[in-house]
Amino acid sequence: MTKLRVVSKHSRGFEALPRAKKQTVAPSVSHRRARPAAHAKTGPAGGRPAWQGHLRLSLVSCPVSLFNATTKTNDISFHMINPKTKNRIRMVPTDPDSGPVERSKLVKGYEIAKNKYVVVTDDELEDVRLETTRTIEIERFVDADSIDRMFFNNPYFVLPDGDLAVEAYSVIRQAMEAAGRIALGRVVMHTRERLLAIEPRDGGLIAYSLRMRNEVIDPAVAFRDLPKTKPDRRMVDIAEKIMVQQEGPFEPEEFKDRYEESLRELLRRKERGEKPVSAPPPAESNVINLMEALQKSLKGRSGGEGTDAGRSRRKRGR
């Protein structure tokens, strides 16, 4: 049985520290999760596995690794700098009563009241470990259309862990491909048991972590206070025509993060000692006559105006 100790400490000095990368900030102390072994291979982008264990379909199982299918290597990150010395600031965990504390001596605590904590050891947390900490058990197969998109979270590549796992991995993948459905399983990741949706794709398997029911707000609740109105049918017809003019396939390469591009340009100019260029203020959009605005939008687009993506779609359609 898990033993808990209740302590009362004025230790908010550490709790209030901001987060930063690596050792520059005291990280939040969390439940131990399935960590990659020392010999684990690297993923498609050179990263380490986010999870390692077994994928099991009834009595057939194989060791697998989950790798993040997205990357943040292109993201811009900033450090906290002392403007006087230009030195990077080090965040040191500090007890307001006793002073600095070695990070290795910190323990996990859950606040149950102001300045009152339940302290839990690593061994106690291990005692509540589920089977899904090390195994993805496929429980059900469902139609892809039956999963509401609001529940989809992060994608992962599921790869066999070692040469001996390839045969069983291939059997599971081909069986899933023949079924033509999405497999549902559970796994413990990042202190939480997650639901996974697994599908065969491009000769391998991709898993999407799904949000639990209590994590998703019911749209009916979010929209319940919207007034019930019946719009002018003529306005709806014009809006539908505008949509037809803008329709086209989803091509990710056509969409860039314009804010990040501007931010990189700012950093390049400052590195060269040049004066930053201010972006023009956004045009005001104070629509007084909705019908007039819709008619102008339709006329403007039919006259050749529109986005670069829209123009490229029209070129390909010729």
C-alpha positions in Angstrom: 0.0 0.0 0.0 1.3 3.4 -0.9 2.5 5.4 2.1 2.1 9.2 2.0 3.7 11.8 4.2 2.1 15.2 4.7 4.5 18.1 5.3 4.1 21.8 5.7 6.8 23.9 4.2 7.2 27.4 2.9 8.9 26.3 -0.2 7.3 28.5 -2.8 10.6 30.0 -3.8 11.4 26.9 -5.9 7.9 26.5 -7.1 7.7 29.9 -8.7 10.9 29.6 -10.8 10.3 29.9 -14.5 11.1 27.1 -16.9 14.0 27.0 -19.3 15.9 24.4 -21.2 18.3 21.9 -19.8 20.1 22.7 -16.5 19.3 26.5 -16.5 16.1 26.0 -14.5 15.0 23.6 -11.9 12.6 21.3 -13.8 9.3 20.2 -12.5 9.7 16.8 -10.8 7.5 14.2 -12.4 6.6 10.5 -12.4 9.3 8.3 -13.8 8.2 7.2 -17.3 9.4 4.5 -19.7 12.9 5.6 -20.6 14.9 4.5 -23.6 17.6 1.9 -22.9 21.3 3.0 -23.2 21.6 1.0 -26.5 18.4 2.4 -28.0 18.7 3.4 -31.6 18.0 6.9 -32.8 14.8 7.9 -34.7 14.1 9.2 -38.2 15.3 12.7 -37.2 18.2 11.5 -35.0 16.1 11.8 -31.8 15.8 9.4 -28.9 12.7 7.3 -28.4 9.8 8.9 -26.6 8.8 5.5 -25.3 10.0 1.9 -25.6 8.1 -1.3 -24.8 6.0 -3.9 -26.6 3.2 -3.7 -29.1 0.8 -6.6 -28.5 -2.1 -7.9 -30.6 -3.6 -10.8 -28.6 -0.8 -13.3 -28.2 1.5 -11.7 -30.8 3.8 -9.0 -29.5 7.1 -7.4 -30.5 9.4 -4.8 -29.0 8.9 -1.3 -30.5 10.0 2.3 -30.0 7.9 5.4 -30.4 9.6 8.4 -32.0 8.1 11.9 -32.3 6.8 12.5 -35.8 7.1 16.2 -35.4 10.2 18.3 -34.7 10.9 21.7 -33.0 14.5 22.0 -34.2 13.5 24.9 -36.4 11.8 26.8 -33.5 13.5 30.0 -32.3 14.1 30.0 -28.5 15.5 32.8 -26.3 17.5 32.7 -23.1 17.3 35.1 -20.2 20.2 37.5 -20.3 21.5 40.1 -17.8 21.5 43.3 -19.9 24.5 44.7 -18.0 26.9 41.8 -18.3 25.3 40.0 -21.3 25.6 36.8 -19.3 23.0 34.1 -19.4 21.1 33.8 -16.2 21.3 30.6 -14.2 18.1 29.6 -12.3 19.1 28.0 -9.0 16.4 26.1 -6.9 16.2 28.0 -3.7 14.4 27.3 -0.4 13.3 30.7 1.0 14.3 29.6 4.5 17.6 27.6 4.0 18.8 29.0 0.7 20.0 27.2 -2.4 19.3 23.5 -2.7 21.0 20.8 -4.7 18.7 19.6 -7.5 19.6 16.0 -6.9 18.2 16.2 -3.3 14.8 17.4 -4.4 11.7 15.2 -4.0 8.3 15.1 -5.6 5.4 16.9 -3.8 1.8 17.5 -4.5 0.2 20.5 -2.9 -3.1 19.6 -1.1 -3.4 23.0 0.6 -1.5 26.2 0.8 2.1 25.3 1.8 1.0 21.8 2.6 2.3 18.9 0.5 2.1 15.2 0.1 5.6 13.9 -0.6 5.9 10.8 -2.8 9.0 8.7 -3.4 10.0 7.1 -6.7 9.5 3.7 -5.3 5.9 4.6 -4.3 5.2 5.9 -7.8 6.6 2.7 -9.2 4.1 0.7 -7.1 1.2 2.3 -9.1 2.7 1.4 -12.4 0.3 -0.1 -14.9 0.9 -2.8 -17.5 0.7 -0.2 -20.1 3.9 1.4 -18.8 5.7 -1.2 -20.8 3.1 -2.6 -23.2 0.7 -1.1 -25.8 -2.2 -3.6 -25.8 -4.4 -3.3 -28.8 -7.9 -3.4 -27.4 -10.2 -2.5 -30.3 -10.5 -1.7 -34.0 -12.6 1.3 -35.1 -13.4 3.2 -38.3 -11.2 6.2 -38.7 -14.2 8.5 -39.3 -15.6 7.5 -35.9 -12.8 9.4 -34.0 -13.6 13.1 -33.6 -10.6 15.2 -34.7 -10.8 17.1 -31.4 -9.4 14.1 -29.7 -6.2 13.8 -31.9 -3.0 15.0 -30.2 0.6 14.1 -31.1 1.8 11.8 -33.8 4.5 9.2 -33.4 6.4 6.7 -35.6 6.1 3.2 -34.3 9.3 1.2 -35.3 10.4 -2.3 -34.4 13.1 -2.3 -31.7 15.8 -4.6 -33.1 16.1 -7.0 -36.0 14.3 -9.9 -34.2 11.2 -7.7 -33.9 10.8 -7.1 -37.6 8.8 -10.3 -38.4 6.2 -9.8 -35.7 6.0 -6.1 -36.5 5.3 -6.9 -40.1 2.6 -9.5 -39.2 0.8 -6.9 -37.0 1.1 -4.2 -39.7 -0.1 -6.3 -42.5 -3.0 -7.6 -40.5 -4.0 -4.0 -39.6 -3.7 -3.0 -43.2 -6.0 -5.8 -44.3 -8.5 -4.8 -41.6 -8.6 -1.2 -42.9 -9.3 0.2 -39.5 -7.6 2.1 -36.7 -6.3 0.2 -33.7 -6.9 1.6 -30.3 -4.4 0.9 -27.4 -3.2 2.4 -24.2 0.3 3.4 -23.0 1.7 5.3 -20.1 3.7 8.4 -21.3 4.8 11.5 -19.4 3.1 10.5 -16.1 -0.3 9.8 -17.8 -2.0 6.8 -19.4 -2.6 7.8 -23.0 -5.0 6.3 -25.5 -3.3 5.7 -28.9 -4.8 5.4 -32.3 -2.5 3.3 -34.5 -2.7 3.0 -38.3 -0.5 1.4 -41.0 1.1 3.9 -43.3 3.9 3.9 -45.9 5.1 0.5 -44.9 5.2 1.2 -41.2 2.9 2.2 -38.3 2.0 5.6 -37.0 0.4 6.2 -33.6 -1.5 9.3 -32.5 -2.0 10.0 -28.9 -5.7 10.8 -28.2 -7.1 13.1 -25.5 -9.3 11.5 -22.9 -13.0 12.4 -22.7 -12.5 14.6 -19.6 -9.8 16.6 -21.5 -12.1 17.7 -24.3 -14.8 20.3 -23.8 -18.1 19.4 -25.4 -18.8 21.8 -28.3 -22.4 21.9 -27.3 -21.4 23.5 -24.0 -19.0 26.0 -25.7 -21.7 27.2 -28.2 -24.8 27.0 -26.1 -25.0 30.7 -25.5 -24.7 31.7 -29.2 -27.9 33.5 -30.2 -30.2 31.6 -32.6 -30.2 33.7 -35.8 -31.3 33.1 -39.4 -28.9 34.8 -41.8 -29.9 36.4 -45.1 -29.9 33.7 -47.7 -28.4 36.1 -50.3 -25.4 36.6 -48.0 -25.0 32.9 -47.5 -25.0 32.4 -51.3 -22.3 35.0 -51.8 -20.2 33.5 -49.0 -20.5 30.0 -50.6 -19.3 31.4 -54.0 -16.3 32.9 -52.2 -15.5 29.5 -50.7 -15.7 27.9 -54.2 -13.2 30.4 -55.5 -10.8 29.6 -52.6 -11.2 25.8 -52.6 -8.2 23.6 -53.3 -6.0 20.8 -51.9 -4.1 21.0 -48.6 -0.5 21.5 -49.6 1.6 22.2 -46.4 4.6 23.6 -48.4 2.4 26.5 -49.4 2.0 27.7 -45.8 4.9 29.3 -44.0 5.2 30.6 -40.5 5.4 34.3 -41.5 5.9 35.4 -37.9 8.9 33.2 -37.5 10.4 34.3 -40.8 10.0 37.9 -39.7 11.6 37.1 -36.4 14.6 35.5 -38.1 15.0 38.5 -40.3 14.9 40.7 -37.2 17.7 38.6 -35.6 19.8 38.7 -38.8 19.5 42.5 -39.0 20.5 42.9 -35.4 23.4 40.5 -35.8 24.7 42.7 -38.7 24.2 45.8 -36.6 21.4 47.1 -38.8 18.3 48.9 -37.6 15.2 46.6 -37.3 12.4 47.3 -39.7 9.0 47.9 -38.2 6.1 45.9 -39.7 3.2 48.1 -41.1 0.2 48.1 -38.9 -2.7 45.8 -39.9 -5.4 47.3 -42.0 -8.5 48.1 -40.0 -11.5 45.8 -40.7 -14.5 47.6 -39.4 -17.4 46.0 -41.4 -20.5 48.2 -41.2 -22.4 46.7 -44.2 -22.0 43.0 -44.3 -23.7 42.6 -47.7 -21.5 45.2 -49.2 -18.3 43.6 -47.8 -19.3 40.2 -49.2 -20.1 41.6 -52.6 -16.7 43.4 -52.7 -14.9 40.2 -51.7 -16.6 38.2 -54.4 -15.9 40.8 -57.0 -12.3 41.3 -55.9 -11.5 37.6 -56.1 -13.2 37.0 -59.4 -11.1 39.9 -60.8 -7.9 38.0 -60.1 -7.1 39.0 -56.5 -6.3 36.5 -53.8 -3.5 34.6 -52.1 -0.4 33.1 -53.7 -1.8 29.7 -52.8 -5.0 30.5 -54.6 -3.3 31.7 -57.7 -1.1 28.6 -57.8 -4.1 26.4 -57.5 -5.8 28.1 -60.4 -2.6 27.7 -62.5 -2.5 23.9 -61.8 -6.2 23.6 -62.7 -5.7 25.0 -66.2 
